[in-house]
Amino acid sequence: MSSGLAANVHDLKLRLDWGQPAFTIIDVRDRHTFNQEHITGAISIPIDDLASRAEIALHKERDIYVYGQDESQSAQAVAILRNTNFTKVAKLPGGVTAWAEFGGHTDGSLV
């Protein structure tokens, strides 16, 4: 990553705990899966809509963390965003599962 954006659940949780601004968490899984469980504060932009919605829904100056159904989908989302001229983008390894295992807060219908 050229931006030097840290991309693991520990670093992201520290940013949240310290109230650091200027970052966005994007869940690129389908809406149904997002509604079941997602990282608290994440926004849902399904991978199929990411390219078309990124320009209007996201700020290029913000750090963007992306997670999906698996590492492949997360990597695809990062590539889509970088191809749309977003440079501060990183995938969040392990996604919502790693986040929850680390003690991060989640929302949704599953607890």
Phi and psi in radians as a Rosetta constraint file:
Dihedral C 1 N 2 CA 2 C 2 CIRCULARHARMONIC -1.245 0.35
Dihedral N 2 CA 2 C 2 N 3 CIRCULARHARMONIC -0.420 0.35
Dihedral C 2 N 3 CA 3 C 3 CIRCULARHARMONIC -1.390 0.35
Dihedral N 3 CA 3 C 3 N 4 CIRCULARHARMONIC -0.254 0.35
Dihedral C 3 N 4 CA 4 C 4 CIRCULARHARMONIC 1.281 0.35
Dihedral N 4 CA 4 C 4 N 5 CIRCULARHARMONIC 0.315 0.35
Dihedral C 4 N 5 CA 5 C 5 CIRCULARHARMONIC -1.202 0.35
Dihedral N 5 CA 5 C 5 N 6 CIRCULARHARMONIC 2.113 0.35
Dihedral C 5 N 6 CA 6 C 6 CIRCULARHARMONIC -1.188 0.35
Dihedral N 6 CA 6 C 6 N 7 CIRCULARHARMONIC 2.375 0.35
Dihedral C 6 N 7 CA 7 C 7 CIRCULARHARMONIC -2.307 0.35
Dihedral N 7 CA 7 C 7 N 8 CIRCULARHARMONIC 1.196 0.35
Dihedral C 7 N 8 CA 8 C 8 CIRCULARHARMONIC -2.570 0.35
Dihedral N 8 CA 8 C 8 N 9 CIRCULARHARMONIC 2.836 0.35
Dihedral C 8 N 9 CA 9 C 9 CIRCULARHARMONIC -1.108 0.35
Dihedral N 9 CA 9 C 9 N 10 CIRCULARHARMONIC -0.596 0.35
Dihedral C 9 N 10 CA 10 C 10 CIRCULARHARMONIC -1.071 0.35
Dihedral N 10 CA 10 C 10 N 11 CIRCULARHARMONIC -0.893 0.35
Dihedral C 10 N 11 CA 11 C 11 CIRCULARHARMONIC -1.129 0.35
Dihedral N 11 CA 11 C 11 N 12 CIRCULARHARMONIC -0.695 0.35
Dihedral C 11 N 12 CA 12 C 12 CIRCULARHARMONIC -1.145 0.35
Dihedral N 12 CA 12 C 12 N 13 CIRCULARHARMONIC -0.736 0.35
Dihedral C 12 N 13 CA 13 C 13 CIRCULARHARMONIC -1.111 0.35
Dihedral N 13 CA 13 C 13 N 14 CIRCULARHARMONIC -0.686 0.35
Dihedral C 13 N 14 CA 14 C 14 CIRCULARHARMONIC -1.055 0.35
Dihedral N 14 CA 14 C 14 N 15 CIRCULARHARMONIC -0.744 0.35
Dihedral C 14 N 15 CA 15 C 15 CIRCULARHARMONIC -1.062 0.35
Dihedral N 15 CA 15 C 15 N 16 CIRCULARHARMONIC -0.750 0.35
Dihedral C 15 N 16 CA 16 C 16 CIRCULARHARMONIC -1.164 0.35
Dihedral N 16 CA 16 C 16 N 17 CIRCULARHARMONIC -0.787 0.35
Dihedral C 16 N 17 CA 17 C 17 CIRCULARHARMONIC -1.082 0.35
Dihedral N 17 CA 17 C 17 N 18 CIRCULARHARMONIC -0.593 0.35
Dihedral C 17 N 18 CA 18 C 18 CIRCULARHARMONIC -1.564 0.35
Dihedral N 18 CA 18 C 18 N 19 CIRCULARHARMONIC -0.006 0.35
Dihedral C 18 N 19 CA 19 C 19 CIRCULARHARMONIC 1.215 0.35
Dihedral N 19 CA 19 C 19 N 20 CIRCULARHARMONIC 0.520 0.35
Dihedral C 19 N 20 CA 20 C 20 CIRCULARHARMONIC -1.250 0.35
Dihedral N 20 CA 20 C 20 N 21 CIRCULARHARMONIC 2.241 0.35
Dihedral C 20 N 21 CA 21 C 21 CIRCULARHARMONIC -1.493 0.35
Dihedral N 21 CA 21 C 21 N 22 CIRCULARHARMONIC -3.078 0.35
Dihedral C 21 N 22 CA 22 C 22 CIRCULARHARMONIC 1.210 0.35
Dihedral N 22 CA 22 C 22 N 23 CIRCULARHARMONIC 0.720 0.35
Dihedral C 22 N 23 CA 23 C 23 CIRCULARHARMONIC -2.524 0.35
Dihedral N 23 CA 23 C 23 N 24 CIRCULARHARMONIC 2.750 0.35
Dihedral C 23 N 24 CA 24 C 24 CIRCULARHARMONIC -2.278 0.35
Dihedral N 24 CA 24 C 24 N 25 CIRCULARHARMONIC 2.444 0.35
Dihedral C 24 N 25 CA 25 C 25 CIRCULARHARMONIC -1.939 0.35
Dihedral N 25 CA 25 C 25 N 26 CIRCULARHARMONIC 2.189 0.35
Dihedral C 25 N 26 CA 26 C 26 CIRCULARHARMONIC -2.049 0.35
Dihedral N 26 CA 26 C 26 N 27 CIRCULARHARMONIC 2.241 0.35
Dihedral C 26 N 27 CA 27 C 27 CIRCULARHARMONIC -1.750 0.35
Dihedral N 27 CA 27 C 27 N 28 CIRCULARHARMONIC 2.040 0.35
Dihedral C 27 N 28 CA 28 C 28 CIRCULARHARMONIC -1.734 0.35
Dihedral N 28 CA 28 C 28 N 29 CIRCULARHARMONIC 0.163 0.35
Dihedral C 28 N 29 CA 29 C 29 CIRCULARHARMONIC -1.271 0.35
Dihedral N 29 CA 29 C 29 N 30 CIRCULARHARMONIC 2.978 0.35
Dihedral C 29 N 30 CA 30 C 30 CIRCULARHARMONIC -1.163 0.35
Dihedral N 30 CA 30 C 30 N 31 CIRCULARHARMONIC 2.795 0.35
Dihedral C 30 N 31 CA 31 C 31 CIRCULARHARMONIC -1.046 0.35
Dihedral N 31 CA 31 C 31 N 32 CIRCULARHARMONIC -0.687 0.35
Dihedral C 31 N 32 CA 32 C 32 CIRCULARHARMONIC -1.068 0.35
Dihedral N 32 CA 32 C 32 N 33 CIRCULARHARMONIC -0.800 0.35
Dihedral C 32 N 33 CA 33 C 33 CIRCULARHARMONIC -1.144 0.35
Dihedral N 33 CA 33 C 33 N 34 CIRCULARHARMONIC -0.728 0.35
Dihedral C 33 N 34 CA 34 C 34 CIRCULARHARMONIC -1.000 0.35
Dihedral N 34 CA 34 C 34 N 35 CIRCULARHARMONIC -0.788 0.35
Dihedral C 34 N 35 CA 35 C 35 CIRCULARHARMONIC -1.131 0.35
Dihedral N 35 CA 35 C 35 N 36 CIRCULARHARMONIC -0.477 0.35
Dihedral C 35 N 36 CA 36 C 36 CIRCULARHARMONIC -1.211 0.35
Dihedral N 36 CA 36 C 36 N 37 CIRCULARHARMONIC -0.823 0.35
Dihedral C 36 N 37 CA 37 C 37 CIRCULARHARMONIC -2.877 0.35
Dihedral N 37 CA 37 C 37 N 38 CIRCULARHARMONIC 2.345 0.35
Dihedral C 37 N 38 CA 38 C 38 CIRCULARHARMONIC -2.644 0.35
Dihedral N 38 CA 38 C 38 N 39 CIRCULARHARMONIC 2.842 0.35
Dihedral C 38 N 39 CA 39 C 39 CIRCULARHARMONIC -1.130 0.35
Dihedral N 39 CA 39 C 39 N 40 CIRCULARHARMONIC 2.286 0.35
Dihedral C 39 N 40 CA 40 C 40 CIRCULARHARMONIC -0.983 0.35
Dihedral N 40 CA 40 C 40 N 41 CIRCULARHARMONIC 2.215 0.35
Dihedral C 40 N 41 CA 41 C 41 CIRCULARHARMONIC 1.645 0.35
Dihedral N 41 CA 41 C 41 N 42 CIRCULARHARMONIC -0.182 0.35
Dihedral C 41 N 42 CA 42 C 42 CIRCULARHARMONIC -1.246 0.35
Dihedral N 42 CA 42 C 42 N 43 CIRCULARHARMONIC 2.619 0.35
Dihedral C 42 N 43 CA 43 C 43 CIRCULARHARMONIC -1.867 0.35
Dihedral N 43 CA 43 C 43 N 44 CIRCULARHARMONIC 2.596 0.35
Dihedral C 43 N 44 CA 44 C 44 CIRCULARHARMONIC -1.676 0.35
Dihedral N 44 CA 44 C 44 N 45 CIRCULARHARMONIC 2.074 0.35
Dihedral C 44 N 45 CA 45 C 45 CIRCULARHARMONIC -2.380 0.35
Dihedral N 45 CA 45 C 45 N 46 CIRCULARHARMONIC 1.682 0.35
Dihedral C 45 N 46 CA 46 C 46 CIRCULARHARMONIC -0.941 0.35
Dihedral N 46 CA 46 C 46 N 47 CIRCULARHARMONIC 2.521 0.35
Dihedral C 46 N 47 CA 47 C 47 CIRCULARHARMONIC -0.907 0.35
Dihedral N 47 CA 47 C 47 N 48 CIRCULARHARMONIC -0.639 0.35
Dihedral C 47 N 48 CA 48 C 48 CIRCULARHARMONIC -1.184 0.35
Dihedral N 48 CA 48 C 48 N 49 CIRCULARHARMONIC -0.360 0.35
Dihedral C 48 N 49 CA 49 C 49 CIRCULARHARMONIC -1.793 0.35
Dihedral N 49 CA 49 C 49 N 50 CIRCULARHARMONIC -0.098 0.35
Dihedral C 49 N 50 CA 50 C 50 CIRCULARHARMONIC -1.047 0.35
Dihedral N 50 CA 50 C 50 N 51 CIRCULARHARMONIC -0.845 0.35
Dihedral C 50 N 51 CA 51 C 51 CIRCULARHARMONIC -1.070 0.35
Dihedral N 51 CA 51 C 51 N 52 CIRCULARHARMONIC -0.743 0.35
Dihedral C 51 N 52 CA 52 C 52 CIRCULARHARMONIC -1.324 0.35
Dihedral N 52 CA 52 C 52 N 53 CIRCULARHARMONIC -0.515 0.35
Dihedral C 52 N 53 CA 53 C 53 CIRCULARHARMONIC -1.622 0.35
Dihedral N 53 CA 53 C 53 N 54 CIRCULARHARMONIC -0.353 0.35
Dihedral C 53 N 54 CA 54 C 54 CIRCULARHARMONIC -1.004 0.35
Dihedral N 54 CA 54 C 54 N 55 CIRCULARHARMONIC -0.833 0.35
Dihedral C 54 N 55 CA 55 C 55 CIRCULARHARMONIC -1.055 0.35
Dihedral N 55 CA 55 C 55 N 56 CIRCULARHARMONIC -0.615 0.35
Dihedral C 55 N 56 CA 56 C 56 CIRCULARHARMONIC -1.655 0.35
Dihedral N 56 CA 56 C 56 N 57 CIRCULARHARMONIC -0.409 0.35
Dihedral C 56 N 57 CA 57 C 57 CIRCULARHARMONIC -1.770 0.35
Dihedral N 57 CA 57 C 57 N 58 CIRCULARHARMONIC -0.278 0.35
Dihedral C 57 N 58 CA 58 C 58 CIRCULARHARMONIC -2.120 0.35
Dihedral N 58 CA 58 C 58 N 59 CIRCULARHARMONIC 2.681 0.35
Dihedral C 58 N 59 CA 59 C 59 CIRCULARHARMONIC -1.800 0.35
Dihedral N 59 CA 59 C 59 N 60 CIRCULARHARMONIC 2.233 0.35
Dihedral C 59 N 60 CA 60 C 60 CIRCULARHARMONIC -1.200 0.35
Dihedral N 60 CA 60 C 60 N 61 CIRCULARHARMONIC -0.371 0.35
Dihedral C 60 N 61 CA 61 C 61 CIRCULARHARMONIC -1.464 0.35
Dihedral N 61 CA 61 C 61 N 62 CIRCULARHARMONIC -0.166 0.35
Dihedral C 61 N 62 CA 62 C 62 CIRCULARHARMONIC -1.541 0.35
Dihedral N 62 CA 62 C 62 N 63 CIRCULARHARMONIC 2.600 0.35
Dihedral C 62 N 63 CA 63 C 63 CIRCULARHARMONIC -1.246 0.35
Dihedral N 63 CA 63 C 63 N 64 CIRCULARHARMONIC 2.418 0.35
Dihedral C 63 N 64 CA 64 C 64 CIRCULARHARMONIC -2.178 0.35
Dihedral N 64 CA 64 C 64 N 65 CIRCULARHARMONIC 2.156 0.35
Dihedral C 64 N 65 CA 65 C 65 CIRCULARHARMONIC -1.836 0.35
Dihedral N 65 CA 65 C 65 N 66 CIRCULARHARMONIC 2.333 0.35
Dihedral C 65 N 66 CA 66 C 66 CIRCULARHARMONIC -2.173 0.35
Dihedral N 66 CA 66 C 66 N 67 CIRCULARHARMONIC 2.407 0.35
Dihedral C 66 N 67 CA 67 C 67 CIRCULARHARMONIC -2.453 0.35
Dihedral N 67 CA 67 C 67 N 68 CIRCULARHARMONIC 2.667 0.35
Dihedral C 67 N 68 CA 68 C 68 CIRCULARHARMONIC -2.385 0.35
Dihedral N 68 CA 68 C 68 N 69 CIRCULARHARMONIC -2.802 0.35
Dihedral C 68 N 69 CA 69 C 69 CIRCULARHARMONIC -1.124 0.35
Dihedral N 69 CA 69 C 69 N 70 CIRCULARHARMONIC -0.615 0.35
Dihedral C 69 N 70 CA 70 C 70 CIRCULARHARMONIC -2.684 0.35
Dihedral N 70 CA 70 C 70 N 71 CIRCULARHARMONIC 3.112 0.35
Dihedral C 70 N 71 CA 71 C 71 CIRCULARHARMONIC -1.098 0.35
Dihedral N 71 CA 71 C 71 N 72 CIRCULARHARMONIC -0.601 0.35
Dihedral C 71 N 72 CA 72 C 72 CIRCULARHARMONIC -1.121 0.35
Dihedral N 72 CA 72 C 72 N 73 CIRCULARHARMONIC -0.810 0.35
Dihedral C 72 N 73 CA 73 C 73 CIRCULARHARMONIC -1.142 0.35
Dihedral N 73 CA 73 C 73 N 74 CIRCULARHARMONIC -0.678 0.35
Dihedral C 73 N 74 CA 74 C 74 CIRCULARHARMONIC -1.083 0.35
Dihedral N 74 CA 74 C 74 N 75 CIRCULARHARMONIC -0.779 0.35
Dihedral C 74 N 75 CA 75 C 75 CIRCULARHARMONIC -1.111 0.35
Dihedral N 75 CA 75 C 75 N 76 CIRCULARHARMONIC -0.689 0.35
Dihedral C 75 N 76 CA 76 C 76 CIRCULARHARMONIC -1.077 0.35
Dihedral N 76 CA 76 C 76 N 77 CIRCULARHARMONIC -0.729 0.35
Dihedral C 76 N 77 CA 77 C 77 CIRCULARHARMONIC -1.122 0.35
Dihedral N 77 CA 77 C 77 N 78 CIRCULARHARMONIC -0.728 0.35
Dihedral C 77 N 78 CA 78 C 78 CIRCULARHARMONIC -1.055 0.35
Dihedral N 78 CA 78 C 78 N 79 CIRCULARHARMONIC -0.774 0.35
Dihedral C 78 N 79 CA 79 C 79 CIRCULARHARMONIC -1.080 0.35
Dihedral N 79 CA 79 C 79 N 80 CIRCULARHARMONIC -0.729 0.35
Dihedral C 79 N 80 CA 80 C 80 CIRCULARHARMONIC -1.052 0.35
Dihedral N 80 CA 80 C 80 N 81 CIRCULARHARMONIC -0.810 0.35
Dihedral C 80 N 81 CA 81 C 81 CIRCULARHARMONIC -1.159 0.35
Dihedral N 81 CA 81 C 81 N 82 CIRCULARHARMONIC -0.718 0.35
Dihedral C 81 N 82 CA 82 C 82 CIRCULARHARMONIC -1.140 0.35
Dihedral N 82 CA 82 C 82 N 83 CIRCULARHARMONIC -0.607 0.35
Dihedral C 82 N 83 CA 83 C 83 CIRCULARHARMONIC -1.228 0.35
Dihedral N 83 CA 83 C 83 N 84 CIRCULARHARMONIC -0.264 0.35
Dihedral C 83 N 84 CA 84 C 84 CIRCULARHARMONIC -1.778 0.35
Dihedral N 84 CA 84 C 84 N 85 CIRCULARHARMONIC 0.344 0.35
Dihedral C 84 N 85 CA 85 C 85 CIRCULARHARMONIC 1.219 0.35
Dihedral N 85 CA 85 C 85 N 86 CIRCULARHARMONIC 0.473 0.35
Dihedral C 85 N 86 CA 86 C 86 CIRCULARHARMONIC -1.622 0.35
Dihedral N 86 CA 86 C 86 N 87 CIRCULARHARMONIC 2.207 0.35
Dihedral C 86 N 87 CA 87 C 87 CIRCULARHARMONIC -1.861 0.35
Dihedral N 87 CA 87 C 87 N 88 CIRCULARHARMONIC -0.417 0.35
Dihedral C 87 N 88 CA 88 C 88 CIRCULARHARMONIC -1.691 0.35
Dihedral N 88 CA 88 C 88 N 89 CIRCULARHARMONIC 1.137 0.35
Dihedral C 88 N 89 CA 89 C 89 CIRCULARHARMONIC -2.180 0.35
Dihedral N 89 CA 89 C 89 N 90 CIRCULARHARMONIC 2.385 0.35
Dihedral C 89 N 90 CA 90 C 90 CIRCULARHARMONIC -2.531 0.35
Dihedral N 90 CA 90 C 90 N 91 CIRCULARHARMONIC 2.536 0.35
Dihedral C 90 N 91 CA 91 C 91 CIRCULARHARMONIC -1.475 0.35
Dihedral N 91 CA 91 C 91 N 92 CIRCULARHARMONIC 2.604 0.35
Dihedral C 91 N 92 CA 92 C 92 CIRCULARHARMONIC -1.735 0.35
Dihedral N 92 CA 92 C 92 N 93 CIRCULARHARMONIC 1.754 0.35
Dihedral C 92 N 93 CA 93 C 93 CIRCULARHARMONIC -0.981 0.35
Dihedral N 93 CA 93 C 93 N 94 CIRCULARHARMONIC 2.312 0.35
Dihedral C 93 N 94 CA 94 C 94 CIRCULARHARMONIC 1.497 0.35
Dihedral N 94 CA 94 C 94 N 95 CIRCULARHARMONIC -0.250 0.35
Dihedral C 94 N 95 CA 95 C 95 CIRCULARHARMONIC 0.946 0.35
Dihedral N 95 CA 95 C 95 N 96 CIRCULARHARMONIC -2.512 0.35
Dihedral C 95 N 96 CA 96 C 96 CIRCULARHARMONIC -1.134 0.35
Dihedral N 96 CA 96 C 96 N 97 CIRCULARHARMONIC -0.535 0.35
Dihedral C 96 N 97 CA 97 C 97 CIRCULARHARMONIC -1.132 0.35
Dihedral N 97 CA 97 C 97 N 98 CIRCULARHARMONIC -0.865 0.35
Dihedral C 97 N 98 CA 98 C 98 CIRCULARHARMONIC -1.097 0.35
Dihedral N 98 CA 98 C 98 N 99 CIRCULARHARMONIC -0.678 0.35
Dihedral C 98 N 99 CA 99 C 99 CIRCULARHARMONIC -1.055 0.35
Dihedral N 99 CA 99 C 99 N 100 CIRCULARHARMONIC -0.873 0.35
Dihedral C 99 N 100 CA 100 C 100 CIRCULARHARMONIC -1.127 0.35
Dihedral N 100 CA 100 C 100 N 101 CIRCULARHARMONIC -0.711 0.35
Dihedral C 100 N 101 CA 101 C 101 CIRCULARHARMONIC -1.113 0.35
Dihedral N 101 CA 101 C 101 N 102 CIRCULARHARMONIC -0.511 0.35
Dihedral C 101 N 102 CA 102 C 102 CIRCULARHARMONIC -1.429 0.35
Dihedral N 102 CA 102 C 102 N 103 CIRCULARHARMONIC -0.155 0.35
Dihedral C 102 N 103 CA 103 C 103 CIRCULARHARMONIC 1.733 0.35
Dihedral N 103 CA 103 C 103 N 104 CIRCULARHARMONIC 0.212 0.35
Dihedral C 103 N 104 CA 104 C 104 CIRCULARHARMONIC -1.318 0.35
Dihedral N 104 CA 104 C 104 N 105 CIRCULARHARMONIC 2.639 0.35
Dihedral C 104 N 105 CA 105 C 105 CIRCULARHARMONIC -1.335 0.35
Dihedral N 105 CA 105 C 105 N 106 CIRCULARHARMONIC 2.471 0.35
Dihedral C 105 N 106 CA 106 C 106 CIRCULARHARMONIC -2.243 0.35
Dihedral N 106 CA 106 C 106 N 107 CIRCULARHARMONIC 2.764 0.35
Dihedral C 106 N 107 CA 107 C 107 CIRCULARHARMONIC -2.171 0.35
Dihedral N 107 CA 107 C 107 N 108 CIRCULARHARMONIC 2.828 0.35
Dihedral C 107 N 108 CA 108 C 108 CIRCULARHARMONIC 2.349 0.35
Dihedral N 108 CA 108 C 108 N 109 CIRCULARHARMONIC -3.034 0.35
Dihedral C 108 N 109 CA 109 C 109 CIRCULARHARMONIC -1.448 0.35
Dihedral N 109 CA 109 C 109 N 110 CIRCULARHARMONIC -0.235 0.35
Dihedral C 109 N 110 CA 110 C 110 CIRCULARHARMONIC -1.767 0.35
Dihedral N 110 CA 110 C 110 N 111 CIRCULARHARMONIC 2.407 0.35
